[in-house]
Amino acid sequence: MEVNNKIPAYIRFTLILISLSILTVILYFGQNILIPLLLALLFAIVLSPSVGFFTKKLRFPHILAVSFSVILFFIIIAAIFVFISWQVSDITDDWNKIKKNLLIHYEHAQHWIKQRYHVSYNKQEVYMEQVAQKTLKSDSQLMGNTLSSFTDTLLNIVLIPIYTFLILLYRNLFLQFLYKMVRHKNEDLLIDVLSEIKTVVKSYIIGLFIEMGIVGTLTTTGFLLLGIHYAILLGVITAVLNLIPYIGILVAGLIAIFATLGNSTDVYLIVGIIAVNSVVQLIDNNIIVPKIVGNKVSINALVTMVGVIIGGTLWGIPGMILSIPITAIIKIIFDRIESLKPWGALLGNMEASSAKPSVVQTPESSN
């Protein structure tokens, strides 16, 4: 402490900026390594109770318990994406009908533009050709980026289950490493931090799955009542995309509108889709998230939004999904270190900052 007080404030501030810049560079260029590792770590935290169930209740060997837990978990995730792929294949069967309906909507849009803005059909066609030419010029770059993203996705699909399995398998080894890294007098603090991180992350991810189920059910029900084609598929897509904070629900709405325009010439269904998504979003934001997800992480809305933007800028969609649990983990660490407690309070919400700190159980007592 005395050494820190002797360092001028502007030098400390400069060192902090340099450290943050180096950290940002590492996060950006190391995303292909860090993203699958962090996702695997979150999955491992969620699966740790099931590993304990297999080892303690069913008397499975540790490696067999880990294998069963990981395989069952990823079978469930794979089943969701197989269902989506199966439903998408049905859409391709109706592609001719979709193209015909979209052409009708395009002609209606052209007529409306001509009536409203007095732009002739020829001028509209010329403008569309110019847009198409610009799009074709960027096709090579777009194809390269798509191929690169597809390759990274395939690599992550293979790596994440392997990382999850290895993290669960060598869990005790990692804990021993952390205990040896801290001084003996700080072991209780380390146990508190690890215990709360485990509780918060596990509760948050389980809450997300519950939220996905409720949002998917509500959206599917609303679309079925409207008579929209592929209502179940669109409900599942909405539930999955809702994992991306703030942006996912908008993208899901656009997909639903496009799918509906391709299967019906009734434009008024679009109003119904917007109404269903708006109602589901209101229920999600005001009831589901505060009661099921929001109370798992004590971070305020401003920090959440900024974290999502930073995560998206550095890591894209995976960064948006990981931003909230990572911010929650950072807050837990800040709250346990005396010099960083003001930053922890800044990340938290009003209710959490005014409440008394709760007693955190040790990993031994939680088991």
ChimeraX attribute file (.defattr): number of C-alpha atoms within 10 A of each C-alpha:
attribute: neighborCount
match mode: 1-to-1
recipient: residues
	/A:1	6
	/A:2	6
	/A:3	6
	/A:4	9
	/A:5	9
	/A:6	8
	/A:7	10
	/A:8	9
	/A:9	11
	/A:10	9
	/A:11	10
	/A:12	13
	/A:13	11
	/A:14	11
	/A:15	12
	/A:16	12
	/A:17	12
	/A:18	12
	/A:19	12
	/A:20	12
	/A:21	12
	/A:22	12
	/A:23	11
	/A:24	13
	/A:25	13
	/A:26	12
	/A:27	17
	/A:28	15
	/A:29	12
	/A:30	12
	/A:31	18
	/A:32	15
	/A:33	12
	/A:34	15
	/A:35	18
	/A:36	23
	/A:37	20
	/A:38	18
	/A:39	18
	/A:40	23
	/A:41	20
	/A:42	19
	/A:43	24
	/A:44	27
	/A:45	21
	/A:46	20
	/A:47	19
	/A:48	18
	/A:49	14
	/A:50	17
	/A:51	25
	/A:52	18
	/A:53	14
	/A:54	18
	/A:55	17
	/A:56	13
	/A:57	9
	/A:58	10
	/A:59	12
	/A:60	16
	/A:61	13
	/A:62	15
	/A:63	15
	/A:64	15
	/A:65	22
	/A:66	25
	/A:67	18
	/A:68	15
	/A:69	22
	/A:70	22
	/A:71	12
	/A:72	11
	/A:73	15
	/A:74	15
	/A:75	10
	/A:76	11
	/A:77	10
	/A:78	12
	/A:79	11
	/A:80	15
	/A:81	14
	/A:82	12
	/A:83	13
	/A:84	16
	/A:85	13
	/A:86	12
	/A:87	15
	/A:88	13
	/A:89	11
	/A:90	11
	/A:91	18
	/A:92	11
	/A:93	10
	/A:94	12
	/A:95	13
	/A:96	12
	/A:97	15
	/A:98	20
	/A:99	14
	/A:100	15
	/A:101	19
	/A:102	20
	/A:103	15
	/A:104	16
	/A:105	18
	/A:106	12
	/A:107	13
	/A:108	12
	/A:109	12
	/A:110	17
	/A:111	16
	/A:112	13
	/A:113	15
	/A:114	15
	/A:115	11
	/A:116	9
	/A:117	9
	/A:118	10
	/A:119	14
	/A:120	13
	/A:121	14
	/A:122	9
	/A:123	11
	/A:124	14
	/A:125	12
	/A:126	11
	/A:127	12
	/A:128	12
	/A:129	12
	/A:130	12
	/A:131	11
	/A:132	11
	/A:133	12
	/A:134	11
	/A:135	12
	/A:136	12
	/A:137	10
	/A:138	10
	/A:139	12
	/A:140	11
	/A:141	11
	/A:142	13
	/A:143	11
	/A:144	11
	/A:145	12
	/A:146	12
	/A:147	12
	/A:148	12
	/A:149	12
	/A:150	12
	/A:151	12
	/A:152	12
	/A:153	14
	/A:154	11
	/A:155	13
	/A:156	20
	/A:157	13
	/A:158	11
	/A:159	16
	/A:160	20
	/A:161	22
	/A:162	15
	/A:163	20
	/A:164	25
	/A:165	24
	/A:166	17
	/A:167	20
	/A:168	26
	/A:169	19
	/A:170	11
	/A:171	14
	/A:172	11
	/A:173	12
	/A:174	13
	/A:175	14
	/A:176	10
	/A:177	10
	/A:178	15
	/A:179	16
	/A:180	11
	/A:181	11
	/A:182	12
	/A:183	10
	/A:184	11
	/A:185	8
	/A:186	11
	/A:187	15
	/A:188	12
	/A:189	16
	/A:190	20
	/A:191	19
	/A:192	19
	/A:193	20
	/A:194	20
	/A:195	18
	/A:196	20
	/A:197	21
	/A:198	19
	/A:199	18
	/A:200	21
	/A:201	23
	/A:202	22
	/A:203	18
	/A:204	22
	/A:205	18
	/A:206	16
	/A:207	20
	/A:208	21
	/A:209	16
	/A:210	15
	/A:211	21
	/A:212	23
	/A:213	15
	/A:214	17
	/A:215	24
	/A:216	23
	/A:217	18
	/A:218	20
	/A:219	25
	/A:220	24
	/A:221	16
	/A:222	21
	/A:223	23
	/A:224	15
	/A:225	11
	/A:226	14
	/A:227	12
	/A:228	23
	/A:229	17
	/A:230	19
	/A:231	21
	/A:232	19
	/A:233	19
	/A:234	25
	/A:235	25
	/A:236	23
	/A:237	25
	/A:238	26
	/A:239	26
	/A:240	22
	/A:241	21
	/A:242	24
	/A:243	20
	/A:244	21
	/A:245	18
	/A:246	15
	/A:247	14
	/A:248	18
	/A:249	22
	/A:250	19
	/A:251	16
	/A:252	21
	/A:253	21
	/A:254	14
	/A:255	15
	/A:256	26
	/A:257	20
	/A:258	14
	/A:259	19
	/A:260	25
	/A:261	22
	/A:262	23
	/A:263	20
	/A:264	19
	/A:265	15
	/A:266	11
	/A:267	12
	/A:268	9
	/A:269	18
	/A:270	18
	/A:271	11
	/A:272	17
	/A:273	21
	/A:274	16
	/A:275	13
	/A:276	20
	/A:277	23
	/A:278	15
	/A:279	15
	/A:280	21
	/A:281	19
	/A:282	12
	/A:283	15
	/A:284	21
	/A:285	15
	/A:286	11
	/A:287	13
	/A:288	21
	/A:289	16
	/A:290	13
	/A:291	13
	/A:292	18
	/A:293	21
	/A:294	18
	/A:295	15
	/A:296	21
	/A:297	22
	/A:298	21
	/A:299	24
	/A:300	17
	/A:301	13
	/A:302	12
	/A:303	17
	/A:304	20
	/A:305	16
	/A:306	12
	/A:307	19
	/A:308	25
	/A:309	17
	/A:310	15
	/A:311	22
	/A:312	18
	/A:313	13
	/A:314	18
	/A:315	22
	/A:316	14
	/A:317	19
	/A:318	18
	/A:319	21
	/A:320	25
	/A:321	20
	/A:322	21
	/A:323	24
	/A:324	22
	/A:325	21
	/A:326	18
	/A:327	19
	/A:328	23
	/A:329	19
	/A:330	15
	/A:331	23
	/A:332	23
	/A:333	20
	/A:334	19
	/A:335	20
	/A:336	15
	/A:337	12
	/A:338	9
	/A:339	11
	/A:340	13
	/A:341	16
	/A:342	12
	/A:343	13
	/A:344	23
	/A:345	19
	/A:346	14
	/A:347	24
	/A:348	23
	/A:349	17
	/A:350	13
	/A:351	10
	/A:352	15
	/A:353	15
	/A:354	10
	/A:355	8
	/A:356	8
	/A:357	9
	/A:358	6
	/A:359	8
	/A:360	15
	/A:361	14
	/A:362	17
	/A:363	14
	/A:364	8
	/A:365	8
	/A:366	9
	/A:367	8
